[in-house]
C-alpha cells in the first residue's frame, strides 16, 4: 500500500494559515493529500484589526478567540490536523509580551526544534512550507 502524501505547514500564529497559502493547502487537501498545520503560538499578543471586535471583553480572552478562529479557518481550508507547539505569542520587540519567559522568542532553541522535529518525524511530509530566515 502506498504511503499517503503529506503537506506540512509551519506558521508562527493563528491567522497565518488563512493569509499565507490557504488556497494551496485547500487544493492539495481536495486531491487527497494529508494536510497538517503546526502553529507555534496561541496569538495572544496579536492585534485586533476589526474595530467592532476590539473590546475589553474580547482582549481578555484573546487566546480563546484565536483558538476558535483557528478551528473554523482550518476546517474551511481543509487541514486534517492542527498541532500547537504551545508557546506564547512573543508580541513585537520592546513590548511587555516580548519579555514573557513563555514567549516563543524566548524559547530554548533545542526545545523548539525538538517539538517541531517530533511532528515532522511522525508525519513524514513530502513537502514542508514555512518562512524564510528573514
The first five atom37 places (N, CA, C, CB, O) and aatype in JSON, in Angstrom:
{
  "aatype": [20, 20, 20, 20, 20, 20, 20, 20, 20, 20, 20, 20, 20, 20, 20, 20, 20, 20, 20, 20, 20, 20, 20, 20, 20, 20, 20, 20, 20, 20, 20, 20, 20, 20, 20, 20, 20, 20, 20, 20, 20, 20, 20, 20, 20, 20, 20, 20, 20, 20, 20, 20, 20, 20, 20, 20, 20, 20, 20, 20, 20, 20, 20, 20, 20, 20, 20, 20, 20, 20, 20, 20, 20, 20, 20, 20, 20, 20, 20, 20, 20, 20, 20, 20, 20, 20, 20, 20, 20, 20, 20, 20, 20, 20, 20, 20, 20, 20, 20, 20, 20, 20, 20, 20, 20, 20, 20, 20, 20, 20, 20, 20, 20, 20, 20, 20, 20, 20, 20, 20, 20, 20, 20, 20, 20, 20, 20, 20, 20, 20, 20, 20, 20, 20],
  "atom_mask": [
    [1, 1, 1, 1, 1],
    [1, 1, 1, 1, 1],
    [1, 1, 1, 1, 1],
    [1, 1, 1, 1, 1],
    [1, 1, 1, 1, 1],
    [1, 1, 1, 1, 1],
    [1, 1, 1, 1, 1],
    [1, 1, 1, 1, 1],
    [1, 1, 1, 1, 1],
    [1, 1, 1, 1, 1],
    [1, 1, 1, 1, 1],
    [1, 1, 1, 1, 1],
    [1, 1, 1, 1, 1],
    [1, 1, 1, 1, 1],
    [1, 1, 1, 1, 1],
    [1, 1, 1, 1, 1],
    [1, 1, 1, 1, 1],
    [1, 1, 1, 1, 1],
    [1, 1, 1, 1, 1],
    [1, 1, 1, 1, 1],
    [1, 1, 1, 1, 1],
    [1, 1, 1, 1, 1],
    [1, 1, 1, 1, 1],
    [1, 1, 1, 1, 1],
    [1, 1, 1, 1, 1],
    [1, 1, 1, 1, 1],
    [1, 1, 1, 1, 1],
    [1, 1, 1, 1, 1],
    [1, 1, 1, 1, 1],
    [1, 1, 1, 1, 1],
    [1, 1, 1, 1, 1],
    [1, 1, 1, 1, 1],
    [1, 1, 1, 1, 1],
    [1, 1, 1, 1, 1],
    [1, 1, 1, 1, 1],
    [1, 1, 1, 1, 1],
    [1, 1, 1, 1, 1],
    [1, 1, 1, 1, 1],
    [1, 1, 1, 1, 1],
    [1, 1, 1, 1, 1],
    [1, 1, 1, 1, 1],
    [1, 1, 1, 1, 1],
    [1, 1, 1, 1, 1],
    [1, 1, 1, 1, 1],
    [1, 1, 1, 1, 1],
    [1, 1, 1, 1, 1],
    [1, 1, 1, 1, 1],
    [1, 1, 1, 1, 1],
    [1, 1, 1, 1, 1],
    [1, 1, 1, 1, 1],
    [1, 1, 1, 1, 1],
    [1, 1, 1, 1, 1],
    [1, 1, 1, 1, 1],
    [1, 1, 1, 1, 1],
    [1, 1, 1, 1, 1],
    [1, 1, 1, 1, 1],
    [1, 1, 1, 1, 1],
    [1, 1, 1, 1, 1],
    [1, 1, 1, 1, 1],
    [1, 1, 1, 1, 1],
    [1, 1, 1, 1, 1],
    [1, 1, 1, 1, 1],
    [1, 1, 1, 1, 1],
    [1, 1, 1, 1, 1],
    [1, 1, 1, 1, 1],
    [1, 1, 1, 1, 1],
    [1, 1, 1, 1, 1],
    [1, 1, 1, 1, 1],
    [1, 1, 1, 1, 1],
    [1, 1, 1, 1, 1],
    [1, 1, 1, 1, 1],
    [1, 1, 1, 1, 1],
    [1, 1, 1, 1, 1],
    [1, 1, 1, 1, 1],
    [1, 1, 1, 1, 1],
    [1, 1, 1, 1, 1],
    [1, 1, 1, 1, 1],
    [1, 1, 1, 1, 1],
    [1, 1, 1, 1, 1],
    [1, 1, 1, 1, 1],
    [1, 1, 1, 1, 1],
    [1, 1, 1, 1, 1],
    [1, 1, 1, 1, 1],
    [1, 1, 1, 1, 1],
    [1, 1, 1, 1, 1],
    [1, 1, 1, 1, 1],
    [1, 1, 1, 1, 1],
    [1, 1, 1, 1, 1],
    [1, 1, 1, 1, 1],
    [1, 1, 1, 1, 1],
    [1, 1, 1, 1, 1],
    [1, 1, 1, 1, 1],
    [1, 1, 1, 1, 1],
    [1, 1, 1, 1, 1],
    [1, 1, 1, 1, 1],
    [1, 1, 1, 1, 1],
    [1, 1, 1, 1, 1],
    [1, 1, 1, 1, 1],
    [1, 1, 1, 1, 1],
    [1, 1, 1, 1, 1],
    [1, 1, 1, 1, 1],
    [1, 1, 1, 1, 1],
    [1, 1, 1, 1, 1],
    [1, 1, 1, 1, 1],
    [1, 1, 1, 1, 1],
    [1, 1, 1, 1, 1],
    [1, 1, 1, 1, 1],
    [1, 1, 1, 1, 1],
    [1, 1, 1, 1, 1],
    [1, 1, 1, 1, 1],
    [1, 1, 1, 1, 1],
    [1, 1, 1, 1, 1],
    [1, 1, 1, 1, 1],
    [1, 1, 1, 1, 1],
    [1, 1, 1, 1, 1],
    [1, 1, 1, 1, 1],
    [1, 1, 1, 1, 1],
    [1, 1, 1, 1, 1],
    [1, 1, 1, 1, 1],
    [1, 1, 1, 1, 1],
    [1, 1, 1, 1, 1],
    [1, 1, 1, 1, 1],
    [1, 1, 1, 1, 1],
    [1, 1, 1, 1, 1],
    [1, 1, 1, 1, 1],
    [1, 1, 1, 1, 1],
    [1, 1, 1, 1, 1],
    [1, 1, 1, 1, 1],
    [1, 1, 1, 1, 1],
    [1, 1, 1, 1, 1],
    [1, 1, 1, 1, 1],
    [1, 1, 1, 1, 1],
    [1, 1, 1, 1, 1],
    [1, 1, 1, 1, 1]
  ],
  "atom_positions": [
    [[0.84, -1.18, 0.0], [0.0, 0.0, 0.0], [0.89, 1.24, 0.0], [-0.96, 0.0, 1.22], [1.87, 1.31, 0.74]],
    [[0.53, 2.21, -0.82], [1.32, 3.43, -0.91], [1.09, 4.31, 0.31], [0.98, 4.19, -2.18], [-0.02, 4.39, 0.84]],
    [[2.16, 4.98, 0.74], [2.07, 5.92, 1.84], [1.33, 7.17, 1.37], [3.49, 6.28, 2.38], [1.58, 7.65, 0.26]],
    [[0.42, 7.69, 2.2], [-0.32, 8.89, 1.83], [0.64, 10.08, 1.79], [-1.48, 9.16, 2.82], [1.48, 10.24, 2.68]],
    [[0.49, 10.9, 0.78], [1.29, 12.12, 0.69], [0.88, 13.07, 1.8], [1.14, 12.8, -0.69], [-0.27, 13.07, 2.24]],
    [[1.84, 13.89, 2.26], [1.58, 14.82, 3.35], [2.22, 16.17, 3.06], [2.09, 14.25, 4.69], [3.39, 16.25, 2.67]],
    [[1.45, 17.22, 3.26], [1.91, 18.6, 3.18], [1.83, 19.18, 4.58], [1.05, 19.45, 2.15], [0.76, 19.2, 5.18]],
    [[2.94, 19.66, 5.1], [3.0, 20.21, 6.45], [3.36, 21.69, 6.36], [4.03, 19.45, 7.34], [4.34, 22.05, 5.7]],
    [[2.58, 22.54, 7.0], [2.89, 23.96, 7.04], [3.24, 24.35, 8.47], [1.7, 24.83, 6.51], [2.68, 23.8, 9.43]],
    [[4.16, 25.28, 8.61], [4.58, 25.76, 9.93], [4.36, 27.27, 9.95], [6.09, 25.39, 10.23], [4.95, 28.0, 9.16]],
    [[3.52, 27.72, 10.87], [3.21, 29.15, 11.0], [3.42, 29.61, 12.43], [1.76, 29.44, 10.55], [3.32, 28.82, 13.38]],
    [[3.72, 30.88, 12.57], [4.0, 31.45, 13.88], [2.75, 31.63, 14.73], [4.7, 32.77, 13.72], [2.75, 31.33, 15.92]],
    [[1.67, 32.12, 14.11], [0.47, 32.49, 14.87], [-0.8, 31.99, 14.19], [0.4, 34.0, 15.05], [-0.81, 31.74, 12.98]],
    [[-1.87, 31.85, 14.98], [-3.17, 31.63, 14.37], [-3.49, 32.84, 13.49], [-4.29, 31.4, 15.46], [-3.22, 33.97, 13.89]],
    [[-4.03, 32.64, 12.38], [-4.44, 33.53, 11.29], [-3.44, 33.49, 10.14], [-4.6, 34.97, 11.8], [-3.79, 33.83, 9.01]],
    [[-2.19, 33.09, 10.43], [-1.21, 32.97, 9.34], [-1.63, 31.87, 8.36], [0.19, 32.66, 9.91], [-1.36, 31.98, 7.16]],
    [[-2.28, 30.83, 8.85], [-2.72, 29.74, 7.97], [-3.74, 30.21, 6.95], [-3.3, 28.59, 8.81], [-3.86, 29.64, 5.87]],
    [[-4.49, 31.26, 7.3], [-5.51, 31.79, 6.39], [-4.95, 32.8, 5.4], [-6.63, 32.42, 7.19], [-5.47, 32.94, 4.3]],
    [[-3.89, 33.49, 5.79], [-3.35, 34.55, 4.93], [-2.12, 34.12, 4.13], [-3.0, 35.75, 5.76], [-1.66, 34.86, 3.27]],
    [[-1.61, 32.96, 4.4], [-0.38, 32.5, 3.74], [-0.55, 31.06, 3.24], [0.83, 32.6, 4.7], [-0.32, 30.11, 3.97]],
    [[-0.97, 30.93, 1.99], [-1.01, 29.61, 1.37], [-2.28, 28.82, 1.55], [0.08, 28.83, 1.87], [-2.3, 27.62, 1.25]],
    [[-3.35, 29.44, 2.03], [-4.59, 28.7, 2.29], [-5.14, 28.02, 1.04], [-5.64, 29.63, 2.87], [-5.59, 26.88, 1.11]],
    [[-5.11, 28.71, -0.09], [-5.66, 28.12, -1.32], [-4.85, 26.91, -1.76], [-5.68, 29.17, -2.45], [-5.41, 25.93, -2.25]],
    [[-3.55, 26.97, -1.58], [-2.69, 25.84, -1.94], [-2.98, 24.63, -1.06], [-1.2, 26.23, -1.83], [-3.11, 23.51, -1.54]],
    [[-3.09, 24.88, 0.24], [-3.4, 23.78, 1.17], [-4.76, 23.17, 0.81], [-3.4, 24.27, 2.64], [-4.91, 21.95, 0.77]],
    [[-5.74, 24.02, 0.56], [-7.08, 23.54, 0.2], [-7.04, 22.67, -1.05], [-8.04, 24.73, -0.02], [-7.65, 21.6, -1.1]],
    [[-6.31, 23.12, -2.06], [-6.19, 22.37, -3.32], [-5.65, 20.96, -3.06], [-5.26, 23.11, -4.3], [-6.22, 19.97, -3.52]],
    [[-4.56, 20.89, -2.31], [-3.96, 19.57, -2.08], [-4.82, 18.7, -1.16], [-2.58, 19.73, -1.47], [-4.89, 17.49, -1.34]],
    [[-5.48, 19.32, -0.2], [-6.41, 18.56, 0.65], [-7.5, 17.93, -0.21], [-7.03, 19.47, 1.75], [-7.84, 16.75, -0.03]],
    [[-8.05, 18.7, -1.12], [-9.11, 18.2, -2.0], [-8.61, 17.07, -2.9], [-9.66, 19.34, -2.86], [-9.4, 16.23, -3.35]],
    [[-7.32, 17.04, -3.17], [-6.73, 15.98, -4.0], [-6.33, 14.75, -3.18], [-5.5, 16.52, -4.74], [-5.77, 13.79, -3.72]],
    [[-6.62, 14.78, -1.87], [-6.35, 13.62, -1.03], [-5.04, 13.64, -0.28], [-6.4, 12.42, -1.86], [-4.68, 12.66, 0.37]],
    [[-4.31, 14.74, -0.37], [-3.06, 14.88, 0.37], [-3.38, 15.2, 1.82], [-2.14, 15.99, -0.26], [-4.24, 16.04, 2.09]],
    [[-2.72, 14.54, 2.75], [-2.89, 14.86, 4.18], [-2.27, 16.23, 4.43], [-2.22, 13.76, 5.1], [-1.14, 16.49, 4.01]],
    [[-3.01, 17.1, 5.11], [-2.54, 18.46, 5.36], [-2.46, 18.69, 6.86], [-3.47, 19.51, 4.7], [-3.43, 18.49, 7.59]],
    [[-1.29, 19.12, 7.32], [-1.03, 19.31, 8.74], [-0.49, 20.72, 8.96], [-0.03, 18.24, 9.28], [0.42, 21.16, 8.27]],
    [[-1.06, 21.4, 9.93], [-0.6, 22.73, 10.32], [0.11, 22.63, 11.66], [-1.78, 23.74, 10.4], [-0.43, 22.07, 12.61]],
    [[1.31, 23.18, 11.74], [2.0, 23.37, 13.01], [1.93, 24.86, 13.3], [3.5, 22.84, 12.97], [2.4, 25.67, 12.5]],
    [[1.35, 25.22, 14.43], [1.22, 26.61, 14.83], [2.05, 26.8, 16.1], [-0.3, 27.01, 15.07], [1.84, 26.12, 17.1]],
    [[3.0, 27.72, 16.05], [3.97, 27.86, 17.14], [3.41, 28.55, 18.37], [5.16, 28.61, 16.65], [3.81, 28.22, 19.49]],
    [[2.49, 29.51, 18.19], [1.99, 30.28, 19.32], [0.46, 30.32, 19.32], [2.55, 31.7, 19.3], [-0.19, 29.89, 18.36]],
    [[-0.08, 30.85, 20.4], [-1.53, 30.99, 20.51], [-2.08, 32.33, 20.06], [-1.93, 30.77, 21.9], [-3.29, 32.54, 20.13]],
    [[-1.22, 33.24, 19.61], [-1.7, 34.51, 19.1], [-2.19, 35.49, 20.16], [-2.78, 34.27, 18.14], [-2.94, 36.41, 19.85]],
    [[-1.78, 35.28, 21.39], [-2.28, 36.1, 22.5], [-1.91, 37.58, 22.39], [-1.76, 35.56, 23.79], [-2.61, 38.43, 22.93]],
    [[-0.83, 37.89, 21.72], [-0.35, 39.28, 21.65], [-0.71, 39.94, 20.32], [1.15, 39.34, 21.86], [-0.21, 41.02, 20.01]],
    [[-1.56, 39.3, 19.54], [-1.9, 39.83, 18.22], [-2.79, 41.05, 18.29], [-2.57, 38.77, 17.41], [-3.41, 41.35, 19.3]],
    [[-2.82, 41.74, 17.17], [-3.69, 42.91, 17.03], [-5.1, 42.45, 16.66], [-3.14, 43.89, 15.95], [-5.29, 41.39, 16.05]],
    [[-6.07, 43.24, 17.05], [-7.45, 43.03, 16.63], [-7.72, 44.08, 15.56], [-8.47, 43.14, 17.84], [-7.85, 45.26, 15.86]],
    [[-7.8, 43.65, 14.32], [-7.93, 44.57, 13.2], [-9.36, 45.01, 12.94], [-7.37, 43.94, 11.96], [-9.59, 46.04, 12.32]],
    [[-10.33, 44.24, 13.41], [-11.74, 44.59, 13.23], [-12.16, 45.48, 14.39], [-12.63, 43.3, 13.15], [-12.25, 45.01, 15.53]],
    [[-12.44, 46.77, 14.13], [-12.81, 47.68, 15.23], [-14.02, 47.2, 16.03], [-13.1, 49.06, 14.67], [-14.11, 47.47, 17.23]],
    [[-14.94, 46.5, 15.4], [-16.12, 46.0, 16.11], [-15.77, 44.93, 17.14], [-17.13, 45.45, 15.12], [-16.53, 44.7, 18.08]],
    [[-14.63, 44.28, 16.96], [-14.2, 43.23, 17.89], [-13.19, 43.73, 18.92], [-13.6, 42.08, 17.12], [-12.88, 43.01, 19.87]],
    [[-12.68, 44.93, 18.75], [-11.64, 45.45, 19.65], [-12.27, 46.0, 20.92], [-10.8, 46.56, 18.94], [-12.42, 47.21, 21.1]],
    [[-12.66, 45.08, 21.79], [-13.35, 45.41, 23.04], [-12.63, 44.73, 24.19], [-14.85, 44.97, 22.99], [-11.99, 43.7, 24.0]],
    [[-12.73, 45.3, 25.39], [-12.05, 44.7, 26.55], [-12.44, 43.24, 26.78], [-12.37, 45.5, 27.79], [-11.59, 42.42, 27.13]],
    [[-13.71, 42.9, 26.6], [-14.15, 41.52, 26.84], [-13.58, 40.54, 25.81], [-15.68, 41.45, 26.82], [-13.49, 39.35, 26.08]],
    [[-13.19, 41.04, 24.64], [-12.53, 40.19, 23.64], [-11.04, 40.11, 23.97], [-12.75, 40.75, 22.21], [-10.45, 39.03, 23.92]],
    [[-10.44, 41.24, 24.29], [-9.0, 41.27, 24.58], [-8.65, 40.34, 25.75], [-8.54, 42.7, 24.91], [-7.61, 39.67, 25.71]],
    [[-9.48, 40.29, 26.76], [-9.19, 39.48, 27.95], [-9.21, 37.98, 27.62], [-10.21, 39.79, 29.06], [-8.6, 37.18, 28.33]],
    [[-9.9, 37.6, 26.57], [-9.95, 36.19, 26.18], [-9.42, 35.98, 24.76], [-11.38, 35.65, 26.29], [-9.91, 35.13, 24.02]],
    [[-8.42, 36.79, 24.4], [-7.91, 36.77, 23.04], [-7.37, 35.4, 22.63], [-6.81, 37.81, 22.89], [-7.56, 34.97, 21.49]],
    [[-6.71, 34.7, 23.55], [-6.21, 33.36, 23.22], [-7.37, 32.44, 22.81], [-5.45, 32.75, 24.41], [-7.28, 31.73, 21.81]],
    [[-8.44, 32.45, 23.58], [-9.6, 31.61, 23.26], [-10.23, 32.01, 21.94], [-10.65, 31.69, 24.38], [-10.63, 31.16, 21.15]],
    [[-10.32, 33.32, 21.7], [-10.87, 33.81, 20.43], [-10.01, 33.32, 19.27], [-10.95, 35.35, 20.42], [-10.54, 32.85, 18.26]],
    [[-8.69, 33.41, 19.42], [-7.79, 32.95, 18.36], [-7.93, 31.45, 18.11], [-6.33, 33.28, 18.73], [-7.86, 31.0, 16.97]],
    [[-8.13, 30.68, 19.17], [-8.29, 29.23, 19.0], [-9.61, 28.92, 18.28], [-8.25, 28.52, 20.37], [-9.67, 28.0, 17.46]],
    [[-10.67, 29.67, 18.59], [-11.95, 29.49, 17.9], [-11.8, 29.84, 16.42], [-13.05, 30.36, 18.56], [-12.28, 29.11, 15.56]],
    [[-11.15, 30.96, 16.15], [-10.92, 31.37, 14.76], [-10.07, 30.33, 14.02], [-10.22, 32.74, 14.71], [-10.35, 30.0, 12.86]],
    [[-9.05, 29.83, 14.69], [-8.17, 28.83, 14.08], [-8.94, 27.56, 13.73], [-7.0, 28.5, 15.03], [-8.77, 27.0, 12.65]],
    [[-9.78, 27.11, 14.64], [-10.56, 25.89, 14.39], [-11.46, 26.07, 13.17], [-11.41, 25.53, 15.62], [-11.55, 25.17, 12.33]],
    [[-12.1, 27.19, 13.08], [-13.0, 27.43, 11.94], [-12.22, 27.57, 10.65], [-13.86, 28.69, 12.18], [-12.59, 27.0, 9.62]],
    [[-11.13, 28.33, 10.68], [-10.32, 28.55, 9.47], [-9.74, 27.24, 8.96], [-9.19, 29.55, 9.75], [-9.77, 26.97, 7.76]],
    [[-9.2, 26.43, 9.85], [-8.58, 25.18, 9.4], [-9.62, 24.2, 8.87], [-7.79, 24.53, 10.55], [-9.33, 23.39, 7.99]],
    [[-10.83, 24.27, 9.4], [-11.92, 23.44, 8.87], [-12.25, 23.87, 7.44], [-13.18, 23.54, 9.78], [-12.4, 23.04, 6.55]],
    [[-12.37, 25.17, 7.22], [-12.71, 25.69, 5.89], [-11.59, 25.44, 4.88], [-13.01, 27.18, 5.97], [-11.85, 25.1, 3.73]],
    [[-10.35, 25.61, 5.32], [-9.2, 25.41, 4.43], [-9.04, 23.94, 4.09], [-7.91, 25.95, 5.08], [-8.74, 23.58, 2.95]],
    [[-9.25, 23.09, 5.08], [-9.14, 21.66, 4.86], [-7.93, 21.02, 5.51], [-9.09, 21.39, 3.41], [-7.43, 20.01, 5.02]],
    [[-7.46, 21.58, 6.6], [-6.37, 20.92, 7.33], [-6.92, 19.67, 8.0], [-5.74, 21.88, 8.38], [-8.0, 19.68, 8.58]],
    [[-6.15, 18.6, 7.91], [-6.54, 17.35, 8.57], [-6.16, 17.34, 10.04], [-5.89, 16.17, 7.87], [-6.8, 16.67, 10.85]],
    [[-5.12, 18.07, 10.38], [-4.67, 18.11, 11.77], [-3.99, 19.45, 12.05], [-3.69, 16.94, 12.08], [-3.32, 20.02, 11.19]],
    [[-4.19, 19.93, 13.27], [-3.51, 21.13, 13.76], [-2.7, 20.73, 14.98], [-4.53, 22.28, 14.09], [-3.23, 20.12, 15.91]],
    [[-1.43, 21.08, 14.97], [-0.54, 20.79, 16.1], [-0.07, 22.13, 16.66], [0.68, 19.89, 15.67], [0.53, 22.93, 15.95]],
    [[-0.36, 22.36, 17.92], [0.1, 23.58, 18.59], [1.4, 23.26, 19.31], [-0.99, 24.14, 19.59], [1.47, 22.31, 20.09]],
    [[2.44, 24.07, 19.04], [3.71, 23.83, 19.74], [3.66, 24.31, 21.18], [4.85, 24.53, 19.01], [4.47, 23.89, 22.0]],
    [[2.71, 25.19, 21.51], [2.48, 25.54, 22.91], [3.19, 26.76, 23.44], [2.85, 24.42, 23.72], [3.23, 26.98, 24.65]],
    [[3.76, 27.56, 22.56], [4.43, 28.78, 23.02], [3.46, 29.94, 23.05], [5.63, 29.11, 22.11], [2.44, 29.95, 22.36]],
    [[3.79, 30.93, 23.89], [3.0, 32.15, 23.96], [3.47, 33.07, 22.85], [3.13, 32.84, 25.36], [4.65, 33.08, 22.49]],
    [[2.54, 33.85, 22.31], [2.88, 34.84, 21.28], [3.9, 35.82, 21.86], [1.6, 35.59, 20.79], [3.76, 36.28, 22.99]],
    [[4.91, 36.13, 21.09], [6.01, 36.98, 21.55], [5.71, 38.46, 21.47], [7.23, 36.69, 20.76], [6.39, 39.26, 22.11]],
    [[4.71, 38.85, 20.71], [4.47, 40.27, 20.53], [5.58, 40.89, 19.7], [4.36, 40.98, 21.89], [6.39, 40.18, 19.09]],
    [[5.61, 42.18, 19.67], [6.61, 42.9, 18.9], [7.81, 43.22, 19.8], [6.02, 44.21, 18.3], [7.68, 43.27, 21.03]],
    [[8.99, 43.43, 19.2], [10.16, 43.79, 20.01], [9.86, 44.99, 20.91], [11.37, 44.1, 19.1], [9.16, 45.93, 20.52]],
    [[10.4, 44.94, 22.09], [10.27, 46.02, 23.07], [8.85, 46.22, 23.59], [10.75, 47.3, 22.48], [8.5, 47.31, 24.05]],
    [[8.03, 45.19, 23.52], [6.72, 45.22, 24.17], [6.77, 44.27, 25.36], [5.56, 44.83, 23.17], [7.6, 43.36, 25.37]],
    [[5.91, 44.45, 26.34], [5.94, 43.55, 27.51], [5.79, 42.08, 27.13], [4.84, 43.94, 28.47], [6.42, 41.21, 27.75]],
    [[4.96, 41.79, 26.13], [4.75, 40.4, 25.71], [6.04, 39.75, 25.25], [3.71, 40.33, 24.6], [6.24, 38.55, 25.43]],
    [[6.93, 40.55, 24.64], [8.18, 40.04, 24.11], [9.11, 39.55, 25.21], [8.87, 41.1, 23.28], [10.02, 38.76, 24.96]],
    [[8.89, 40.01, 26.41], [9.77, 39.66, 27.53], [9.2, 38.53, 28.4], [10.01, 40.87, 28.4], [9.84, 38.11, 29.37]],
    [[8.02, 38.04, 28.06], [7.42, 36.94, 28.81], [8.29, 35.7, 28.61], [5.94, 36.68, 28.34], [8.6, 35.35, 27.47]],
    [[8.69, 35.03, 29.69], [9.55, 33.85, 29.54], [8.89, 32.7, 28.76], [9.96, 33.35, 30.91], [9.58, 31.82, 28.26]],
    [[7.56, 32.71, 28.66], [6.85, 31.66, 27.9], [6.77, 31.98, 26.41], [5.45, 31.47, 28.46], [6.31, 31.16, 25.62]],
    [[7.22, 33.18, 26.03], [7.1, 33.63, 24.65], [8.01, 32.82, 23.72], [7.45, 35.12, 24.54], [9.1, 32.39, 24.1]],
    [[7.53, 32.62, 22.51], [8.28, 31.85, 21.52], [9.65, 32.46, 21.28], [7.5, 31.79, 20.2], [10.62, 31.72, 21.08]],
    [[9.75, 33.78, 21.29], [11.05, 34.44, 21.07], [12.06, 34.09, 22.14], [10.86, 35.95, 21.02], [13.27, 34.19, 21.92]],
    [[11.59, 33.67, 23.31], [12.48, 33.33, 24.41], [12.65, 31.82, 24.6], [11.96, 33.94, 25.69], [13.28, 31.38, 25.56]],
    [[12.09, 31.06, 23.7], [12.15, 29.59, 23.83], [13.58, 29.09, 23.65], [11.23, 28.92, 22.81], [14.36, 29.64, 22.88]],
    [[13.89, 28.04, 24.37], [15.15, 27.35, 24.18], [15.14, 26.76, 22.77], [15.37, 26.24, 25.27], [14.21, 26.04, 22.4]],
    [[16.16, 27.05, 21.98], [16.2, 26.62, 20.59], [16.09, 25.1, 20.46], [17.48, 27.1, 19.92], [15.34, 24.61, 19.61]],
    [[16.81, 24.37, 21.28], [16.76, 22.91, 21.21], [15.36, 22.38, 21.52], [17.77, 22.29, 22.17], [14.9, 21.42, 20.9]],
    [[14.68, 23.01, 22.48], [13.32, 22.6, 22.82], [12.37, 22.87, 21.66], [12.84, 23.34, 24.09], [11.58, 22.0, 21.29]],
    [[12.44, 24.06, 21.08], [11.55, 24.42, 19.97], [11.79, 23.52, 18.77], [11.76, 25.89, 19.57], [10.84, 23.02, 18.15]],
    [[13.05, 23.3, 18.44], [13.38, 22.42, 17.32], [12.9, 21.0, 17.61], [14.91, 22.43, 17.04], [12.36, 20.33, 16.73]],
    [[13.1, 20.55, 18.83], [12.67, 19.2, 19.2], [11.17, 19.0, 19.04], [13.06, 18.91, 20.62], [10.73, 17.95, 18.57]],
    [[10.39, 20.0, 19.43], [8.93, 19.89, 19.28], [8.54, 19.77, 17.8], [8.24, 21.11, 19.92], [7.68, 18.98, 17.44]],
    [[9.19, 20.57, 16.96], [8.88, 20.53, 15.54], [9.36, 19.23, 14.9], [9.51, 21.73, 14.83], [8.65, 18.62, 14.1]],
    [[10.55, 18.81, 15.26], [11.1, 17.57, 14.7], [10.21, 16.38, 15.06], [12.55, 17.32, 15.22], [10.03, 15.47, 14.24]],
    [[9.65, 16.38, 16.24], [8.75, 15.29, 16.65], [7.56, 15.19, 15.68], [8.24, 15.53, 18.09], [7.18, 14.09, 15.28]],
    [[7.0, 16.33, 15.31], [5.87, 16.33, 14.38], [6.33, 15.87, 12.99], [5.23, 17.73, 14.29], [5.65, 15.07, 12.34]],
    [[7.46, 16.38, 12.55], [7.98, 16.01, 11.22], [8.24, 14.51, 11.15], [9.27, 16.79, 10.91], [7.91, 13.87, 10.15]],
    [[8.82, 13.96, 12.18], [9.11, 12.51, 12.18], [7.83, 11.68, 12.19], [9.98, 12.13, 13.39], [7.75, 10.63, 11.56]],
    [[6.84, 12.16, 12.9], [5.57, 11.43, 12.95], [4.83, 11.5, 11.6], [4.68, 11.99, 14.07], [4.29, 10.5, 11.13]],
    [[4.81, 12.68, 11.0], [4.05, 12.88, 9.77], [4.8, 12.47, 8.5], [3.64, 14.32, 9.65], [4.18, 12.04, 7.53]],
    [[6.11, 12.6, 8.52], [6.94, 12.27, 7.35], [6.44, 12.97, 6.08], [6.97, 10.76, 7.14], [6.16, 12.31, 5.08]],
    [[6.31, 14.31, 6.13], [5.77, 15.03, 4.98], [6.71, 15.02, 3.78], [5.45, 16.46, 5.37], [7.93, 15.02, 3.94]],
    [[6.13, 15.03, 2.6], [6.92, 15.17, 1.39], [7.27, 16.65, 1.15], [6.16, 14.6, 0.18], [8.28, 16.96, 0.53]],
    [[6.41, 17.55, 1.67], [6.61, 18.99, 1.49], [6.38, 19.69, 2.83], [5.66, 19.57, 0.4], [5.42, 19.39, 3.54]],
    [[7.29, 20.61, 3.15], [7.13, 21.48, 4.32], [7.14, 22.92, 3.82], [8.27, 21.24, 5.4], [8.04, 23.32, 3.09]],
    [[6.12, 23.69, 4.21], [6.02, 25.09, 3.82], [6.13, 25.94, 5.07], [4.68, 25.38, 3.06], [5.4, 25.73, 6.04]],
    [[7.06, 26.89, 5.06], [7.22, 27.8, 6.19], [7.87, 29.08, 5.69], [8.08, 27.15, 7.32], [7.82, 29.36, 4.49]],
    [[8.46, 29.86, 6.57], [9.04, 31.15, 6.23], [10.53, 31.03, 5.94], [8.81, 32.14, 7.36], [11.18, 30.05, 6.3]],
    [[11.03, 32.05, 5.27], [12.47, 32.15, 5.07], [13.15, 32.61, 6.35], [12.79, 33.11, 3.92], [12.49, 32.82, 7.36]],
    [[14.45, 32.75, 6.29], [15.2, 33.11, 7.5], [15.22, 34.62, 7.77], [16.62, 32.61, 7.39], [15.87, 35.07, 8.71]],
    [[14.53, 35.38, 6.97], [14.48, 36.82, 7.21], [13.19, 37.19, 7.88], [14.64, 37.6, 5.91], [12.95, 38.36, 8.17]]
  ]
}
